[in-house]
Every structure is written in C-alpha cells, then in structure tokens.
C-alpha cells in the first residue's frame, strides 16, 4: 500500500514537472485584424522601412517557445489562442472571461473596444497613436509598441546631436498623418529646433494637384533655408522616393532616409543578431520593427507567469505591470505607470545600418533617461491612471 502511494505521488510530481494537468495554465488571446491591409501582398513586396513585414503572431509564438523552459520550471503554462476579427464589435466579442491577458495588433478604435470589454491586461503591440496613452487611455491597457511621440523625440534628439536645427516638415493626406505631424512638431519644439515651414503633399492622378507631389517644388526656394527634411507619410510611397530628390542637398528623416523604429534586423549589439536570426530560422524572415513589440509581449507574459505561477489573476497582472524586461537593447525596460507605455530605446536606421540609438548621449532625465522619449509624467493626460 505504501509503495503504491509513493508511486502515485511520483507520477503526480512527474506530471507537474512535465507541464501536465497540474501546471498553472494561463490562457492568452492574440487578436489580429482580418485581411489586414498592411499585410497585403503588394505592400509586403514594397517593404517600406518600418512597415510590417509579416504577421506579429510569428514573433509572439517564438517568444513563448523561448520561454517554455522557464515556465516548465515554475510549473506554469501559457496557451495561446489566435483570433482574427473583422471590426471592433467582433474584437469585443472575441474576449473570453477565462483569459489571463490579451495581446492585440488592432486599429486604435478596435483596441479600445477590447480594453473596455475585459478587466485583464491588454498588451498593444501595433497601435502607435498618442491618444491611446493620453486622453483615450485605459487603466489595464499596456503599450509594447512605441508611441508616435517617442519616435518623433528620437529623431529630434538626433537632429540636435547633428546640429541640424532648421527643419522643413512635409505631411501626407492620411488621417493618421495629421496626428503624427502634430507629434513631430511637439518634438521639434521640445528639443529647441526651428520649424522653418510645414507643407502638405499628396499623390494624385488629378493634373490640378500635380504640384503637391513634386519634391522640387515642395522643397524649393519658397520655403527658405533648411538643414533637414522631415517627411510624415503613413502610406510610404511618397516618402520612399524623396531622398536625393529635394531641391537642396539635404538629409531626409521621418518615414524615409533615417527612420526611428523599435527594432532593426541591422542592429548588431546586445545579442540582437541572434534574436533576428531566430525569427528568420522559424519563419524565413528577419525580425522587423513591427515584430519586436510582439516578441517582447511574449517575454512579459512569460515573466509574469513565472513570477506568479499559481495566480491569482491580480498577482499575474501586478507582475506584468511591475516587471523589468530585457529586450536585447542593452537596458532593462519597464512600463510607465502614468500612461502604460513601455520605456524602450529606439533605433535610428536607414535600412542598411543603425546610425544611432535613442536616447542619445547627453539626453538626460532626473529619474530615467528613457523618459526623454515620449510624454513625460508632468505631461500626463491619462485620467484613468491618476
């Protein structure tokens, strides 16, 4: 009898160590947009710098697989359910009551619908709108993707370092371009640069609007002297053709030339090449700017599950919000309590190499130099986190 009890106990222990039925099981849902226009075949073929190169599920699955040994050692398991949705209502309906967390690569309005439908942590890995971190924030909405203000601050810091003080800003016609242009202007003001002119551009088949797509006219003598052209183009087509076509021989930054990104496969420090190669080995493409936030979201989920392997849900959520993460960028990263944004360095790349990492040397902050990127605590507009 005693021998049978010992055998049963040994079998139960083996099941726990093997991640069996007694392991803590954390259910995570990844929400993706059905027929995502950013992943349309011709857009992937154009491969505009900083644009998605594939679905984020690839990077998230890679990260969870890399964390499996830690999870098994802690007696925990993460089950990932991937759901594609067609609109905000479908995204809201896809949230299950049994989930530990939601990861979402969705438009801003859909993302807010998800956050309003569940009390569990929602990790945003795609939407960069500043409003999601400010007036439209949610208490349990966390942002692994950098905000537009962070990207703009990174570029502005580089311009200061290079002493390119006079900025010509070109802005596209898309709705998101207006918000991104406002972020760029806020960064220009924050870093003491001078905006010499702000002009709209538009690619159009209408002959009457031909001048709005002519780089020589847009950057010609009428705008005065400038040191650099900053282009805001969410579509990417105009920006891609702008370098070397300006009236004055000046560098281009923004959405072409030098771009501020969460990640670049050309980054060669802090173990970054190994990270990019692992995704290449898994799915046949290197890790890009859009993949890295999803990969880090997986690391954050693993770390929270290891820290609170038996729950309750509140302990898991607390571990997720307060943990520090290594994302192969040389520093430990954490979530800002005032807006839910992940503090992170950004890479400035032209697609062929990485020119710099922001925050740049000399950009200092009283508490954390990473807070020189994006809205700082005194600028907070998020009432949900007050």
C-alpha positions in Angstrom: 0.0 0.0 0.0 2.8 2.4 1.0 4.6 1.6 -2.2 1.6 2.3 -4.3 1.1 5.7 -2.6 4.7 6.6 -3.3 4.4 5.6 -6.9 1.2 7.7 -7.3 3.0 10.7 -5.7 5.9 10.3 -8.0 3.6 10.1 -11.0 1.8 13.3 -10.0 5.2 15.1 -9.5 6.3 14.0 -12.9 3.1 15.4 -14.5 3.7 18.8 -12.8 7.4 18.9 -13.9 6.4 17.9 -17.4 3.8 20.7 -17.6 0.9 18.3 -17.2 -2.6 18.7 -15.9 -1.4 20.1 -12.6 0.5 23.0 -14.1 -0.9 26.5 -13.8 -2.5 27.3 -17.2 -2.6 30.9 -18.4 -4.8 31.5 -21.4 -3.8 34.3 -23.7 -5.7 35.5 -26.8 -3.9 37.2 -29.7 -6.3 39.4 -31.6 -5.4 40.3 -35.2 -7.2 42.2 -37.9 -8.8 40.0 -40.6 -7.4 40.8 -44.1 -5.0 43.4 -42.6 -4.3 45.9 -45.4 -0.8 46.4 -44.0 0.0 42.8 -44.9 -1.5 42.9 -48.4 0.9 41.2 -50.8 2.0 44.3 -52.8 2.7 46.2 -49.7 4.9 43.4 -48.3 6.7 43.4 -51.7 7.4 47.1 -51.5 8.9 46.7 -48.0 8.8 50.3 -46.9 11.2 50.9 -44.0 9.4 50.5 -40.6 6.3 48.9 -42.1 5.1 45.4 -41.1 7.0 42.5 -42.9 4.6 39.8 -41.7 2.1 38.9 -39.0 3.1 39.5 -35.4 1.9 36.0 -34.4 5.3 34.7 -35.7 7.3 36.8 -33.2 4.9 36.1 -30.3 5.0 32.4 -30.8 8.8 32.5 -31.0 9.0 34.4 -27.7 6.6 32.0 -25.9 8.6 29.0 -27.2 11.8 30.5 -25.9 10.2 31.0 -22.5 8.9 27.4 -22.2 11.8 26.1 -20.1 11.2 28.9 -17.5 7.5 28.2 -17.5 8.0 24.4 -17.0 10.5 25.0 -14.2 7.9 27.2 -12.4 5.1 24.7 -13.1 3.2 27.1 -15.4 2.0 27.0 -19.0 0.8 29.7 -21.5 -1.8 28.6 -24.0 -2.1 31.0 -27.0 -5.4 31.4 -28.9 -5.1 33.4 -32.2 -8.3 35.1 -33.3 -8.8 37.3 -36.4 -11.6 39.8 -36.3 -13.3 42.0 -38.9 -14.3 45.0 -36.8 -14.4 46.5 -33.3 -17.6 44.6 -32.4 -16.1 41.3 -33.3 -12.9 42.2 -31.4 -15.0 42.9 -28.3 -16.9 39.6 -28.7 -13.7 37.6 -29.0 -12.6 38.4 -25.5 -13.2 35.4 -23.2 -13.8 35.5 -19.4 -11.2 32.9 -18.7 -8.3 34.8 -20.2 -5.2 35.9 -18.2 -4.3 38.5 -20.8 -5.0 39.8 -24.3 -2.4 40.7 -26.9 -3.7 42.9 -29.8 -2.5 44.2 -33.1 -5.5 46.2 -34.0 -6.5 49.7 -35.0 -6.9 52.2 -32.1 -10.7 52.2 -32.0 -10.8 48.3 -32.0 -8.2 48.2 -29.3 -10.3 50.5 -27.0 -13.3 48.3 -27.6 -11.3 45.3 -26.4 -9.9 47.1 -23.4 -13.5 48.2 -22.4 -14.7 44.6 -22.7 -12.3 42.9 -20.3 -10.6 43.7 -17.0 -7.5 41.7 -17.8 -4.2 43.2 -19.1 -4.3 44.1 -22.8 -1.0 44.4 -24.5 -0.9 46.7 -27.5 1.7 45.6 -30.0 0.8 47.6 -33.0 -1.1 50.9 -32.5 1.2 53.9 -32.1 -1.4 56.7 -31.6 -0.5 59.1 -28.7 -4.2 59.4 -27.7 -4.2 55.8 -26.6 -1.5 56.8 -24.0 -3.2 60.1 -23.1 -6.9 61.2 -23.3 -8.1 57.8 -24.5 -6.0 55.6 -22.1 -7.3 52.7 -20.1 -6.0 51.5 -16.7 -5.2 48.0 -17.9 -4.0 48.9 -21.4 -0.3 48.5 -21.9 1.7 49.6 -24.9 4.7 47.5 -26.1 4.8 49.4 -29.4 6.4 52.8 -29.2 4.2 55.9 -29.5 4.5 58.4 -32.3 5.8 61.0 -29.8 8.6 58.6 -28.8 9.6 58.1 -32.4 9.5 61.8 -33.1 11.5 62.6 -29.9 14.1 60.1 -31.0 14.5 61.8 -34.4 14.6 65.2 -32.9 17.3 64.2 -30.5 19.4 63.0 -33.4 18.9 66.3 -35.2 20.0 68.2 -32.1 23.1 66.0 -31.9 23.9 66.6 -35.6 23.1 70.4 -35.2 20.5 70.2 -38.0 18.4 73.0 -36.5 16.3 74.2 -39.4 13.5 71.7 -40.2 11.2 71.5 -43.2 8.2 69.3 -42.5 6.2 67.6 -45.2 2.9 65.9 -44.2 0.8 63.4 -46.1 -3.0 63.4 -46.6 -3.9 60.4 -44.4 -5.9 60.9 -41.2 -3.1 59.4 -39.1 -0.6 61.7 -40.8 -2.1 64.7 -39.1 -1.7 63.3 -35.6 1.9 62.2 -36.4 2.7 65.6 -37.8 1.5 67.1 -34.5 3.8 64.8 -32.6 6.7 65.8 -34.8 6.0 69.5 -34.2 5.8 68.9 -30.4 9.2 67.2 -30.5 10.7 69.9 -32.6 9.5 72.4 -30.0 10.6 70.3 -27.1 14.2 69.9 -28.4 14.6 73.6 -29.4 14.7 73.0 -33.1 13.2 75.5 -35.6 10.3 74.6 -37.9 11.0 76.8 -41.0 7.9 75.6 -42.9 5.2 72.9 -42.9 3.8 71.8 -46.2 1.3 69.2 -47.3 2.0 66.7 -50.1 -0.4 64.5 -52.0 0.0 61.7 -54.6 -2.9 62.2 -57.0 -3.9 61.4 -60.6 -5.6 64.8 -60.9 -3.4 67.1 -63.1 -4.5 70.0 -61.0 -2.8 68.5 -57.9 0.4 67.5 -59.7 2.5 70.2 -57.9 1.5 68.6 -54.5 3.7 65.6 -55.3 6.6 67.4 -56.8 9.6 67.2 -54.4 11.5 70.0 -56.2 8.5 72.4 -55.7 7.8 71.3 -52.2 11.4 71.8 -51.1 12.3 74.7 -53.4 13.3 78.3 -52.7 9.9 79.4 -51.5 10.3 77.6 -48.1 13.7 79.2 -47.4 16.8 77.6 -45.9 16.6 74.3 -44.1 19.0 71.7 -42.7 16.8 68.6 -43.0 13.5 67.4 -44.5 11.2 65.6 -42.1 8.5 63.6 -44.0 5.3 62.2 -42.5 3.9 59.5 -44.8 2.0 56.6 -43.3 1.4 55.2 -46.8 5.1 55.2 -47.6 5.1 55.7 -51.3 6.0 59.4 -51.5 8.5 59.2 -48.7 10.4 56.3 -50.3 11.0 58.4 -53.4 12.0 61.6 -51.6 15.7 61.2 -50.7 18.1 62.6 -53.3 15.1 64.5 -54.9 15.0 67.6 -52.7 15.8 71.0 -54.2 18.7 71.4 -51.7 21.1 68.5 -51.0 19.7 67.8 -47.5 19.1 64.6 -45.5 15.6 63.2 -45.1 14.2 61.7 -41.9 10.8 60.5 -40.7 9.3 57.9 -42.9 12.3 57.6 -45.3 16.0 58.3 -45.1 16.5 57.9 -41.3 13.6 56.3 -39.5 13.0 55.8 -35.7 12.0 52.2 -35.1 11.5 49.7 -32.3 13.8 47.2 -34.0 16.1 46.8 -37.0 17.5 43.5 -38.3 20.7 45.5 -38.9 21.2 46.1 -35.2 24.4 44.3 -34.1 24.7 44.8 -30.3 23.4 43.2 -27.1 22.6 39.9 -28.7 20.3 41.5 -31.3 21.6 39.4 -34.3 20.7 36.2 -32.5 17.2 37.5 -31.9 16.7 38.3 -35.6 18.2 35.0 -36.7 15.9 33.0 -34.5 12.8 34.5 -36.2 14.5 34.0 -39.6 15.0 30.4 -38.8 11.5 29.9 -37.6 9.5 31.7 -40.4 12.0 32.7 -43.1 12.2 36.4 -42.5 14.2 38.6 -40.1 12.6 40.4 -37.2 11.4 43.9 -38.1 10.1 47.0 -36.2 6.6 45.6 -36.0 7.7 42.1 -34.8 9.7 43.2 -31.8 6.8 44.6 -29.6 5.0 41.2 -30.0 8.2 39.3 -29.2 8.7 41.4 -26.1 5.0 40.9 -25.2 5.6 37.2 -25.1 8.6 37.8 -22.8 6.5 39.9 -20.5 3.8 37.2 -20.3 6.4 34.5 -19.5 8.0 36.7 -16.8 4.6 37.4 -15.2 3.6 33.7 -15.3 6.9 32.7 -13.7 6.6 35.4 -11.0 3.0 34.4 -10.1 2.7 30.8 -11.4 -0.3 29.9 -9.2 -2.1 33.2 -9.5 -4.4 34.7 -8.6 -5.2 36.9 -11.6 -4.4 40.0 -9.7 -0.9 38.7 -8.8 -0.3 37.9 -12.5 -1.5 41.4 -13.6 0.7 43.0 -10.9 3.8 41.1 -12.0 3.1 42.0 -15.6 2.8 45.7 -14.8 5.8 46.0 -12.5 8.3 43.7 -14.1 11.6 44.6 -15.9 12.4 43.2 -19.3 15.5 42.6 -21.3 14.7 43.1 -25.0 18.3 42.9 -26.4 18.7 46.7 -26.5 21.2 47.0 -23.7 19.0 48.2 -20.8 16.2 46.8 -18.7 12.8 48.2 -19.7 9.7 48.8 -17.7 6.1 50.1 -18.1 5.4 53.7 -17.3 2.6 53.9 -14.6 1.2 57.2 -15.9 0.4 56.1 -19.5 1.1 52.4 -19.8 3.9 52.8 -22.3 6.9 50.6 -22.3 10.1 52.6 -21.8 12.5 51.5 -24.5 15.4 52.7 -26.6 14.6 53.3 -30.3 16.9 52.6 -33.2 17.6 55.1 -35.9 18.1 53.3 -39.2 18.2 53.9 -42.9 17.5 50.2 -43.6 21.2 49.4 -44.3 22.5 50.0 -40.8 21.8 51.6 -37.4 23.1 55.2 -37.2 22.2 55.7 -33.5 20.2 54.6 -30.6 17.9 57.0 -28.7 18.0 58.4 -26.1 21.3 59.8 -27.5 24.2 60.6 -25.3 23.6 63.8 -23.3 19.9 63.4 -23.3 19.3 63.2 -19.5 16.3 62.8 -17.2 16.0 63.2 -13.4 14.8 59.6 -13.0 15.2 57.5 -16.1 16.8 58.7 -19.4 14.3 56.5 -21.3 11.7 59.0 -20.3 13.2 61.6 -22.6 11.3 59.7 -25.3 7.6 60.3 -25.3 5.2 62.2 -23.0 6.8 62.6 -19.5 4.8 62.3 -16.3 4.2 66.1 -16.0 2.5 66.0 -19.4 0.1 63.2 -18.4 -3.5 63.4 -19.7 -4.5 59.9 -18.7 -7.2 60.3 -16.1 -7.7 56.5 -15.8 -4.3 56.2 -14.2 -4.5 59.2 -11.9 
